[in-house]
Amino acid sequence: MLLHFTKMHGLGNDFMVVDLITQRARLREEQICQLADRRFGVGFDQLLVVEPPRDPDMDFRYRIFNADGSEVENCGNGARCFARFVHDQRLTHKHEIQVETAGGPLTLVVREDKQVTVNMGIPRFAPAALPFEAEVDQPLHQLDVEGTIYPISTVSMGNPHAVLRVNDIDSAPVEQLGPRIEHHPRFPRRVNVGFMQRLSAHEIRLRVHERGSGETLACGTGACAAVACGIRQGFLQSPVTVHLRGGTLQIDWPHAEAPLLMTGPAERVYDGRIVLA
């Protein structure tokens, strides 16, 4: 079967985007893993799939698969690429696009400067929203990782996040600690792990270990999660500029009852075709 796809990236977080509105395919988990392989496949952090909506009030259904083939609820950088893709491919002429995801509905706005703003909804801190095993909701939880206690904040941005504040992200143990927290038994569905360095009340640096993919150059929902947790704890104020290894995002969360807005770029790299076995 011949599959048409587009390679895109948001701040270096790269995606294979597949339109399953104008073509038909059923991608198995093992096929996704093969496609994700950077030596023998297309190579990507996540696969994004465009499908017709099930909800008549939505424009599209947006599905996200990690490099290990697992389906996840949300991806902020992917959402921006999704918006640019359906707009550039003329699957819609709307600049404001409503999409359904496994983590809930999203509103995507393609701006005149080609930047995309994503309405990420209101951050959810209740442990059950991630899920996270904790008796009460609180700004910081003590997590025992192989005998060492780490203070973490937790939040759902449509997908689960744990955020640690560090003095310097360049020396943060992302490769060692990220997988241990991702697979910690208190996170039954695993978790994305952010390592945040505060520069000022309106600026942070961030590295993110994404569940199922490892560290990526950028993570949109991770940026949203870090800012939401920092504002909740009182050491950040909206708007916040987030510097990731792949580039910069702008996050706006004016108050606790307002939706959080993420703005950043989305770039097409190339279009391709591949034969699926």
MITI-28751 format. One record per residue: x, y, z of N, C-alpha, C in turn; residue number from 1; residue in one letter. Coordinates in steps of 0.1 Angstrom, whole numbers. Atoms other than C-alpha are relative to their C-alpha. Layout:
N
SITE  n.xx  n.yy  n.zz ca.xx ca.yy ca.zz  c.xx  c.yy  c.zz pos code
SITE     X     Y     Z     X     Y     Z     X     Y     Z NUM    A
...
***
This chain:
277
SITE  n.xx  n.yy  n.zz ca.xx ca.yy ca.zz  c.xx  c.yy  c.zz pos code
SITE     8   -12     0     0     0     0     9    12     0   1    M
SITE    -8   -12     1    14    34   -10    -7    11     9   2    L
SITE     5   -10   -10    10    60    18     7    14    -3   3    L
SITE    -5   -14     1    14    98    12     1     6    14   4    H
SITE    -2    -7   -13    27   118    42     8    13    -2   5    F
SITE    -7   -13     0    42   151    51     9     0    13   6    T
SITE    -9    -2   -11    72   156    74     0    14     5   7    K
SITE     1   -14    -6    68   186    98     8     0    13   8    M
SITE    -6    -1   -13    84   200   129    -5    13     7   9    H
SITE     3   -12    -8    75   224   157    12     1    10  10    G
SITE   -12    -2    -8   108   237   172     9   -12     1  11    L
SITE    -9    12     0   126   205   162    -7   -12     5  12    G
SITE     9    12    -4    99   182   177    -6    -4   -13  13    N
SITE     4     3    13    93   163   145   -10   -10    -1  14    D
SITE    12     8     2    63   146   131    -1    -5   -14  15    F
SITE     5     5    12    51   124   103   -15     2     0  16    M
SITE    14    -3     0    16   137    93    -7    -8   -11  17    V
SITE     7     8    10    -8   114    75   -15     4    -1  18    V
SITE    14    -4     3   -41   125    59    -8   -13    -2  19    D
SITE     9    12     2   -67    97    64   -14     4    -4  20    L
SITE    13    -5     6   -95   118    49     0    -3   -15  21    I
SITE     0     2    14   -84   117    13     7   -13    -4  22    T
SITE    -6    13     3   -66    83    15    -4    -9    12  23    Q
SITE     4    10   -10   -73    51    34    12    -9     4  24    R
SITE   -11     9    -5   -49    31    56    -3    -3    15  25    A
SITE     1     4   -14   -48    12    89    14    -3     5  26    R
SITE   -14     1    -5   -15    16   107     1    -8    13  27    L
SITE    -2     9   -12    -5   -12   131    11     6     8  28    R
SITE   -11    -5    -9    17    -6   161    14    -3    -5  29    E
SITE   -13     4     5    46   -25   146     4     9   -12  30    E
SITE    -3    -8    11    43    -4   114     4    14     4  31    Q
SITE    -3   -13    -5    44    28   134    14     0     5  32    I
SITE   -14     1    -6    76    17   152    10     0   -12  33    C
SITE    -9     0    11    92     9   118     1    13    -7  34    Q
SITE     0   -14     7    82    43   103     8     9     9  35    L
SITE    -7    -9    -9    96    60   134    15    -1     0  36    A
SITE   -14     3     0   130    44   130     8    10    -8  37    D
SITE    -7   -11     8   155    72   120    10    -6    -9  38    R
SITE   -10     6    10   178    48   102    -7    -8   -11  39    R
SITE     6     8    10   154    25    84   -14     4    -4  40    F
SITE    13    -5     4   122    45    83     0    15    -3  41    G
SITE     1   -15     3   110    81    80     7     7    12  42    V
SITE    -6    -6   -12   120    90   116    -9    11     5  43    G
SITE     8   -11    -7    99   111   140    -2    -3    15  44    F
SITE     3     1   -15    90   118   176   -14    -5     1  45    D
SITE    13     4     0    53   114   169    -6    -1   -14  46    Q
SITE     8     1    13    29   103   141   -13     7     3  47    L
SITE    12    -8    -1     0   127   136   -10    -5   -11  48    L
SITE     9     6    10   -31   113   119   -13    10     0  49    V
SITE    12    -9     3   -59   135   104   -11    -9    -4  50    V
SITE    12     8     3   -93   118   104   -13     9     0  51    E
SITE    13    -7    -1  -129   129    99    -5     0    15  52    P
SITE     4    -1   -14  -145   140   132   -12   -10     3  53    P
SITE    12     7    -4  -169   118   151   -11     9     5  54    R
SITE     9   -10    -5  -185   149   167    -3    10   -11  55    D
SITE     4    -8    11  -204   169   141     4    15     3  56    P
SITE    -4   -14    -3  -194   202   159    15     2    -2  57    D
SITE   -14    -1     2  -157   195   153     3    -1   -15  58    M
SITE    -5     0    14  -137   200   120     7   -13    -3  59    D
SITE    -9    11     2  -113   171   124     2    -8    13  60    F
SITE    -5     8   -11  -102   142   146    15     0    -1  61    R
SITE   -14    -1    -1   -66   146   157     6   -12     9  62    Y
SITE    -6    11    -8   -47   114   168    15     0     0  63    R
SITE   -14    -1    -2   -12   111   181     6   -13     5  64    I
SITE    -7    12    -3    11    81   182    15     2     3  65    F
SITE   -14    -2    -3    45    80   199     8    -9    -8  66    N
SITE    -9     9     8    75    64   183     0   -14     4  67    A
SITE     1    14    -4    69    32   203   -13    -6    -4  68    D
SITE    13     5     5    34    29   187   -11     2     9  69    G
SITE    11    -2   -10    14    39   218    -7    13    -4  70    S
SITE     8   -12     2   -14    64   213    -1     8    12  71    E
SITE     0    -9   -11   -14    94   235   -11    11    -2  72    V
SITE    12    -9     0   -40   121   244     2    13    -7  73    E
SITE    -2   -13     5   -24   153   233    15     3    -3  74    N
SITE   -13    -5     3     7   170   218    -1    14    -5  75    C
SITE     2   -14     3    10   208   217     8     4   -13  76    G
SITE    -8    -3    12    38   211   191    -7    -7   -12  77    N
SITE     7     7    11    19   185   170   -13     7    -3  78    G
SITE    12    -7     3   -13   205   173     2    11    -9  79    A
SITE    -4   -12     9     4   235   157     3    -6   -14  80    R
SITE    -3     5    13    17   213   129   -13    -6    -7  81    C
SITE    12     5     5   -17   197   125    -8    11    -6  82    F
SITE     7   -11     5   -33   231   121     6     5   -13  83    A
SITE    -7    -4    12    -7   242    95    -3   -10   -12  84    R
SITE     2    10    11   -11   209    76   -14     0    -6  85    F
SITE    13     0     6   -49   209    72    -3    13    -7  86    V
SITE     2   -13     7   -48   246    63     8     0   -13  87    H
SITE    -9    -1    12   -19   243    38    -5   -10   -10  88    D
SITE     5    10     9   -34   211    23   -14     3    -5  89    Q
SITE    14    -4     4   -67   229    18   -11   -10     4  90    R
SITE    11     8    -6   -86   204    39   -10     8     7  91    L
SITE     9   -10    -5  -101   235    54     5    14    -4  92    T
SITE    -4   -14     3  -102   272    46    -1     8    13  93    H
SITE     2    -7   -13  -109   281    83    14     4     6  94    K
SITE   -12    -4    -8   -82   300   103    -2    -5    14  95    H
SITE     3     6   -13   -99   288   135    -6   -13    -1  96    E
SITE     3    13     3  -101   251   136    -3    -8    13  97    I
SITE     4     8   -12  -119   228   161     3   -14    -3  98    Q
SITE    -4    14     1  -104   194   166    -3    -8    12  99    V
SITE     2     9   -11  -113   164   188    13    -8     2 100    E
SITE   -11     9    -4   -85   145   206    -4    -9    11 101    T
SITE     2     9   -12   -83   117   231     0     7    13 102    A
SITE    -1    -8   -13   -76   144   257   -11    10     0 103    G
SITE    10   -10     1  -106   165   247     1    10   -12 104    G
SITE    -1    -9    11  -114   193   222    10    10     1 105    P
SITE   -10   -11     1   -88   218   210    -5    10   -10 106    L
SITE     2   -10    10   -92   251   192    14     5    -5 107    T
SITE   -13    -4     6   -63   259   168    -2    12    -9 108    L
SITE     1   -12     8   -58   293   152    13     3    -8 109    V
SITE   -11    -3     9   -36   298   122     1    15    -3 110    V
SITE    -1   -14     1   -24   334   123     6     4   -14 111    R
SITE    -5    -6    13   -14   357    94    15    -2    -2 112    E
SITE   -15     2     0    23   353   103     4   -14     0 113    D
SITE    -2    15     1    19   315   100     3    -6    14 114    K
SITE    -1     6   -14    24   311   138   -14    -5     3 115    Q
SITE    13     6    -4    -3   290   154    -2     1    15 116    V
SITE     3     0   -14   -20   296   187   -10   -11     3 117    T
SITE     8    12    -4   -35   266   205    -7     4    13 118    V
SITE     7    -1   -13   -62   270   231     1   -14     7 119    N
SITE    -2    13    -7   -51   242   255   -10    -3    11 120    M
SITE    10     3   -10   -80   245   278     6     4    14 121    G
SITE    -5    -3   -14   -77   249   316     8   -11     6 122    I
SITE    -8    11    -6   -49   230   333    -8    -7    11 123    P
SITE     7     8   -10   -62   202   355    10    -6    10 124    R
SITE   -10     4   -10   -43   196   387    -4   -12     9 125    F
SITE     5    11    -8   -65   170   403     8   -13    -3 126    A
SITE    -7    12     3   -44   138   407    -7   -10    -9 127    P
SITE     7     9     8   -71   117   391     0     4   -15 128    A
SITE     1    -5    14   -69   138   359    12    -5    -8 129    A
SITE   -12     4     7   -34   124   351    -1   -14    -6 130    L
SITE     1     0   -14   -38    99   367    13    -1     8 131    P
SITE   -12     0    -9   -14   102   397    -5    -5    13 132    F
SITE     5     6   -13   -17    82   429     5    10    11 133    E
SITE    -2    -9   -11   -20   109   456   -13     2     8 134    A
SITE    12    -1    -8   -44   114   485    -7    14    -2 135    E
SITE     5   -14     1   -48   152   480     7     7   -12 136    V
SITE    -6    -9    10   -42   178   453     8    11     7 137    D
SITE    -9   -11    -6   -13   201   463    10     4   -10 138    Q
SITE   -10    -5    10    12   223   444    12    -8    -1 139    P
SITE   -12     8     0    41   200   453    -3   -14     7 140    L
SITE     0    14    -6    43   162   459    14    -5     2 141    H
SITE   -13     6    -2    72   143   473     0   -14    -7 142    Q
SITE     0    12     8    81   115   449    13    -8     4 143    L
SITE   -11     8    -3   104    87   461     4    -8   -12 144    D
SITE    -6     7    12   126    75   432    12    -7     4 145    V
SITE   -11     9    -4   148    46   442     7     6    13 146    E
SITE    -6    -5   -13   153    61   477     3    15     1 147    G
SITE    -3   -14     0   158    97   467   -14     8    -2 148    T
SITE    13    -7     0   129   122   473     1    12    -9 149    I
SITE     0   -12     9   121   147   445   -13     7     2 150    Y
SITE    12    -7     0    96   175   449    -5     3   -14 151    P
SITE     5    -2    13    74   175   418   -14     6     0 152    I
SITE    14    -5     2    43   193   406    -6    -8   -12 153    S
SITE     6     8    10    18   175   385   -12     7    -6 154    T
SITE    11    -7     7    -8   186   359    -3    -8   -12 155    V
SITE     4     6    13   -28   173   330    -3    12    -9 156    S
SITE     3    -9    11   -27   193   298    -7    -7   -11 157    M
SITE     6     9    10   -49   167   281     9   -13     0 158    G
SITE    -9    11    -2   -19   144   288     8     3    13 159    N
SITE    -6    -2   -14     0   138   321    14     6     0 160    P
SITE   -13    -6    -1    30   159   332     4     0    15 161    H
SITE    -7    -3   -13    54   159   362    10    10    -3 162    A
SITE    -9   -11     2    75   190   365     9     2    12 163    V
SITE   -10    -2   -10   108   194   385     6    13    -3 164    L
SITE    -7   -12     1   124   227   392    15    -3     2 165    R
SITE   -14     3    -2   162   226   387     8    13    -1 166    V
SITE    -8   -12     1   190   252   390     6     2   -14 167    N
SITE    -6    -1    13   205   244   356    -4   -11    -9 168    D
SITE     5    11     8   188   224   328    12    -7    -7 169    I
SITE   -11     6     7   222   218   311     6   -12     8 170    D
SITE    -5    11    -8   233   196   340   -10    -8     6 171    S
SITE    11     8    -6   199   182   349     1   -14    -5 172    A
SITE    -1    14     4   198   144   349   -12    -5    -8 173    P
SITE    12     3     8   171   142   321     1   -14    -4 174    V
SITE    -1    13     5   184   110   306    -1   -11    10 175    E
SITE     1    10   -11   187    92   339   -13     0     8 176    Q
SITE    12    -1    -8   158   105   359   -13     0    -8 177    L
SITE    12    -1     8   133   111   331    -7   -13    -1 178    G
SITE     7    13     1   126    74   324    -4    -6    13 179    P
SITE     4     6   -13   125    65   361   -13     6     5 180    R
SITE    12    -7    -3    98    91   367   -11    -4    -9 181    I
SITE    10     4    10    80    82   335    -7   -13     4 182    E
SITE     5    13    -3    76    46   346    -3    -2    15 183    H
SITE     2     2   -15    71    53   384   -14    -6     2 184    H
SITE    13     6    -3    42    32   398   -11     9     4 185    P
SITE    11   -10    -4    24    63   411    -6     6   -13 186    R
SITE     6    -5    12    17    72   374    -4   -13    -8 187    F
SITE     5    13     7    -4    42   361     1     0   -15 188    P
SITE     0    -1    15    -4    55   325    13     7    -4 189    R
SITE   -13    -7     2    32    68   327    -2    15     0 190    R
SITE     1   -14    -1    40   105   326    12     7    -8 191    V
SITE   -10    -8     6    59   132   306     7     7    12 192    N
SITE    -8    -5   -12    87   147   328     7    13    -5 193    V
SITE    -6   -13     3    97   184   326    11     4    10 194    G
SITE   -10    -5    -9   129   199   340     1    15    -3 195    F
SITE     2   -15     2   124   237   345    10     8     7 196    M
SITE    -9    -9    -6   149   264   352    -6    14    -1 197    Q
SITE     6   -13     1   135   298   361    11    11    -2 198    R
SITE    -9   -11     3   152   328   346    -5    13     6 199    L
SITE     6   -11    -6   127   354   357   -15    -3     2 200    S
SITE    14     3    -1    90   357   365    -7    -2   -13 201    A
SITE     6     1    13    83   358   328     8    -8   -10 202    H
SITE    -9     7     9   110   335   314     6   -12     6 203    E
SITE    -6    12    -5   121   299   318     8    -7   -11 204    I
SITE    -6     9     9   143   273   302    -6   -14     4 205    R
SITE     7    13    -2   129   237   298     6   -11    -8 206    L
SITE    -3    12     8   139   202   288   -11   -10     4 207    R
SITE    11     9    -3   113   175   286     3   -14    -5 208    V
SITE    -1    14     4   115   137   286   -15    -4    -3 209    H
SITE    13     4     4    84   125   267    -2   -15     1 210    E
SITE     3    14    -2    68    92   276    -1    -6   -14 211    R
SITE     1     7    12    73    67   248     9     5   -11 212    G
SITE    -9    -5    10    98    89   229    14     4     5 213    S
SITE   -12    -5    -5   125   101   253     1    15    -1 214    G
SITE    -1   -14     0   139   136   254    -2     5   -15 215    E
SITE     1    -6    13   128   157   224     5    15     1 216    T
SITE    -5   -14     0   140   192   213   -10    10     5 217    L
SITE    10    -9    -5   107   207   223   -13    -8     3 218    A
SITE    12     7    -4    74   197   239   -10    11     4 219    C
SITE    10   -10    -2    44   220   236    -8    -1    13 220    G
SITE     8     2   -12    22   205   263    10     1    13 221    T
SITE   -10    -2   -11    54   203   285     2    14     4 222    G
SITE    -2   -14    -2    59   240   281   -12     6     8 223    A
SITE    12    -4    -7    23   246   291    -1    -5    14 224    C
SITE     0     6   -14    26   223   321     9     7     9 225    A
SITE   -10    -6    -9    57   239   334    -5    14     4 226    A
SITE     5   -13    -3    42   274   331   -12     0    10 227    V
SITE    12     1    -9     9   263   347     5    -3    14 228    A
SITE    -5     4   -13    28   247   376     7    12     7 229    C
SITE    -8   -11    -5    51   277   380    -9    12     5 230    G
SITE     9   -10    -4    22   302   381    -8    -4    12 231    I
SITE     7     5   -11     3   280   405     8     2    13 232    R
SITE    -9    -1   -12    33   280   429     4    14     3 233    Q
SITE    -2   -14    -2    37   318   425    13     5    -4 234    G
SITE   -13    -6     4    72   321   410     0     3   -15 235    F
SITE     1    -4    14    60   327   374   -13     9    -1 236    L
SITE    11    -8     3    36   353   360    -2     1   -15 237    Q
SITE     3     0    15    18   353   326     2    14    -5 238    S
SITE    -4    11     9    28   357   299    15    -5     3 239    P
SITE   -13     6    -2    59   334   300     6    -4   -13 240    V
SITE    -8     4    11    85   329   274     8   -13     4 241    T
SITE    -6    13    -3    97   292   273    11    -3   -10 242    V
SITE   -11     3     9   131   285   258     3   -15     1 243    H
SITE    -3    14     1   134   249   247    12    -2    -9 244    L
SITE   -12     2     8   163   233   229    -2     3   -15 245    R
SITE     3    -2    14   145   236   196    -5    14    -4 246    G
SITE     5   -14     3   133   272   200    -9     5    11 247    G
SITE     7    -7   -11   109   294   219   -15     0    -2 248    T
SITE    14    -1     0    72   293   228    -5    11     9 249    L
SITE     7   -10    -9    49   320   243   -12    -7     6 250    Q
SITE    11     6    -8    25   308   270    -7    11     7 251    I
SITE     8    -9    -7    -4   329   283   -10    -7     8 252    D
SITE    11     6    -9   -25   319   313    -3    11    10 253    W
SITE     2   -12    -8   -40   351   328    -6    -3    13 254    P
SITE     5     3   -13   -59   335   356    -5   -15     0 255    H
SITE     3    14    -2   -70   301   370   -12    -5    -8 256    A
SITE    12     4     7  -104   300   353     1     2   -15 257    E
SITE    -1    -2    14   -91   310   319     7   -11    -8 258    A
SITE    -7    10     8   -79   287   291    15     5    -2 259    P
SITE   -14    -3     3   -41   285   286     2     0   -15 260    L
SITE    -2    -2    15   -29   297   252    15    -2    -3 261    L
SITE   -14     2     4     3   285   235     2     5   -14 262    M
SITE    -2    -5    13    17   303   205    15    -3    -5 263    T
SITE   -13     4     5    46   291   183     0    -4   -15 264    G
SITE    -1     3    15    58   281   148    -3   -15    -3 265    P
SITE     2    13     6    50   250   127     5     0   -14 266    A
SITE    -7     0    13    71   241    97    -1   -13    -8 267    E
SITE     0    11     9    67   218    67    14    -3    -4 268    R
SITE   -13     4     4    99   199    59     0    -5   -15 269    V
SITE     2     5    13    89   178    29   -12    -9    -1 270    Y
SITE    11    10     3    62   156    13     6   -13    -5 271    D
SITE    -5    13     4    68   119     7   -10   -10    -2 272    G
SITE     8    12     2    55    85    -2     8   -12     5 273    R
SITE    -7    12    -4    63    52    13   -10   -12    -1 274    I
SITE     8    12     2    51    17     7     0    -8    13 275    V
SITE     2     7   -12    36     0    37    -1   -15    -2 276    L
SITE     0    15     2    43   -38    40   -13    -5     6 277    A
***
